[in-house]
Structure formats: structure tokens, C-alpha cells
Amino acid sequence: MHPLLLLAGSQWAQLFFALSILILLHEFGHFTFAKLFKTKVEKFYLFFDFLFPFSGLLNFSLFKWKKGETQYGIGWFPLGGYVKIAGMVDESMDKDALSKPPEPWEYRSKPTWQRLLIMLGGIIVNILTAMVIYMFVFGVWGEQFLPTNHVKWGIMTDSLGQSIGLRPGDKVLSVDGQKVERFNHIITNIVLNEAKSLQVERDGRSLDIPIPAGTIRKILKGDRELIAPRVPTVVSDVIPGSEAAKMKLQKEDSIIALNGKPVFFFDEFHEQLLALKGQAIRLTVMRGSQLAVLDGIVGPKGDLGFYRYGGERFLKLEHISYNPFQAIGKGFMYTGQQFANYIAQFKLIFTSKEVKASESLGGIGTFAKIFPTEFIWHDFLMLMAFVSIVLAFMNLLPIPGLDGGYVIFLLYELFSRRKVSEKVMERATMVGLVLLVVLMVYANGLDVFRAWFKK
């Protein structure tokens, strides 16, 4: 594999690459509208050339050049980016420039509607970026999903699922009486709609499974899926040096018995394996058309050291292809759906009794974990589009220092026809920047706490 792809395979590298592009595009949105309205842009920076939010500390750039009236550069502090627009209260907190009479080419001299578009420019570009990426992905790869009614062997479920009454082999029919076409939307619907019940088919009978209070909180806290398609245990890869490698387990081997006891499905096999930690075992596998018997020892964590195939290997997936025009419509609609889902998810922090900020919020480490460990263009682009939506939403929050904070002041000015004083803007921006730093420290602190104390 090419060294660049190996680097890109890192979750952190993928996040850094995606964020860098999206930050540049966000700032380009502000820059474009500023230029459109003939407003002077003094700086355009990826990352900060000062210790954010203290504009007077550690001022230096890793790289910079000047073209026309604008200085372009890369700052040393890898957290966001900014454009310094003449005559505007922003992260740089340049009070000296604001103490002078306004010039025609300054932000503060422009009509309210123009300043509003300049401030919304970054959010607009982030949303458009997500749309374009989704349009491209759907146009090139189409869309593939597992229909709920194609999960022919039913579900496998963890201890949480079993505690609420689910059983291996149950076939999910609906959530709160509403059918869910796509299997991967079941958990999303349960969480976002705070569902009260699941309807399943078991042994040919329909059952209603109540979802007790506290379940959603446990779902969000858990490291495993509540439900997954039930499938046979077929080896997709063996970890070198593992017990599976020592016992000569091979790719494509289908495990059918453990210590002479039939185990057709993975959940059956996994449950028995956990009960045999550190013990000698004998596996019976189908290798091609032949039976093979393998002896080995279960690891201390109840594993052998191999990867298995998921539902896509055994269950019929639905594939939808889109022509260029259909891809445009699909990308537009999908962006709206993702934006609405993220708003609903964010809203739960404030409205749900089960969702706790300390358990749901996360910092840069949490973001990195959403990227796969292996670089795949399709997955990377889909996640990049999602992160672009998240950036758009977060910047829309009405916090001074963020775009949404400026927008609130501008909307007040637009409707009241009274301009907010620059002194008020300065103080609000400083409070907002300090608040942002506190929130970032808190969110990243949660990541550190989880990594060190919840292993």
C-alpha cells in the first residue's frame, strides 16, 4: 500500500485532513461574500497564528504569504481558522482598528443584509459542501442498505437487549408501531424518537417488547450494538500470531461446532467462548467441502483472534443506483435529513431525561473514532460530509464568537433598525470566546477521563 494511504488509514489523520479542508471551505465562504460586497479581508488563515482565544499571545505563523490586500497563512495552533475582515469585531479583537472612523471598504460600513450574508457565508458553504459530496457519492457508488425484512435469521442482541425482553432470532417488525425499512435505522429511531416499544416476531408470533426507562441512556453509553443481524460464524481474516493463527484457523472457515456442540450462529459461538476463557477447546469447521477439527486455547478476554464476515456476506442487500439528476436530488434531500437528525440528537441533551451531557458530549478524540481505521474513499467522503453538517450546525449556535452569535445581533439590528454598539460586541465576543474555550476543555476532558478511567 502507498505510504500516503497508510497515513490516511489512521483515524486521527483522516479527521485532521477532513477538518482542514472543511475549515478552509468555511472560511472561504466568509471570504467570498466579503469580496462580493467589496469588503477588505486582511487575513485568511487555516488554524490560528495566536494562542486562541488570546489574540496577543504567541503570534506567529508556520507559513504565510501576501497577495493583494490579504495575507494568507497557516497558523501554529491547530484549532479552527479565521478570516480577519476589516472593521469587524472577531477573534483577533483588534480594538485599535475599530477606534478609527469607519472606511467604505470596512465590514461595519456595509448594509445589515450584506453583513448578515458575510457571517452566514461559512455555514452556507459547509452545507453546500455536504450536498456536493453526497451528490457525488450517490452518483458514483449509489446507495446500499440492508432491508429489515431481509434479516432472515433474525437478530443477535447483547445483555442489554436481553434484559428488556429481546431474544436471539427475534425479527424486528416495527418501532412504536411504525415499520422501519432499513435495519440500520432501527436504533436511530429508538434513540431520536425515544421509542416506548419494539414489535418483533418470535416463533411465528408477534410480540410487543416495552422499552423501559433508562434503556436509551444505556444504548448511548454502550460499546456494543443493541441489535445486529444474526449470521453464521465465517472467518474473514486471522490476526497473525493469535491463537486462531496457532490453531491453523483459515480465512473462509465456517465454524459449526465448539467442543462438539453445534454453534451455527456467531452469538451462540461468542457466548460459549466467553465462558471458556483460558481453557482448551476444539473447533469443528467447514473448510470448503471438508470438515476440519482444530485444537486451541481461548484467550483471557474470551477471544481467539480472528475477524468474521458481517451481514453483507449472507443477507440480501438492496442497491439503488442514481443517474446524475437523481443523485443531485438525493444529495439535497439526504443533507436535509442528516441536518435534521443532528438537530434532534443535539436537542436530546436538553430535553431527554435519559441523555446526559457528560455521557453524550465528546471532544476531538470522540470525533476521530467515527472514522474507520482503514481508509476507504466512500466511507471517508460520507463522514466528511457529515462533519461538514456538524460544523455548520455548531457555528449556527447563538454563542458570541461563533457565526450564530453575530447573526443574532444582526437579526436584532435588521428588525429593530438599531445597531448594537461595538463596545457591546467586543464584550460579548470575549465572553463567548472564553465560553467556547471552557466548553472545548470540558468536552476534551471527558475524552481523557473516558480513556483513562473507563477502560
Buried (B, 14 or more C-beta within 10 A) or exposed (E): EEEEEEEBBBBBBBBBBBBBBBBBBBBBBBBBBBEEBEBBBBBBBBBBBBBBBBBEEEBEBEEBEEEEEBBBBBBBBBBBBBBBBBBBBBBBBBEEBBEEEBEEBBBBBBEBEBBBBBBBBBBBBBBBBBBBBBBBBBBEBBBEBBBBEBBEBBBBBBEBBEEBBBBBBBBBBBBBEEEBEEBBBBBBBBBBEBBBBBBBBBEEEEBEBEBEEEBBBBBBEEEEBBBBBBBBBBBEEBEEEBBBBBBBBBEEBBBBBBEEEEBBBBBBBBBBBEEBEEEEBEBBBBBEEEEBEBEBBBBEEBBBBBEBBBBEEBBEEEEEEBEEEBBBEBBEEBBBEBBEBBEBBBEBEEEBEBBEEEBBBBBBBBBBEBBEEBBBEEBBBBBBBBBBBBBBBBBBBBBBBBBBBBBBBBEBBBEEEEBBEBEEBBEBBBBBBBBBBEEBEEBBEBBEEBEEEEE
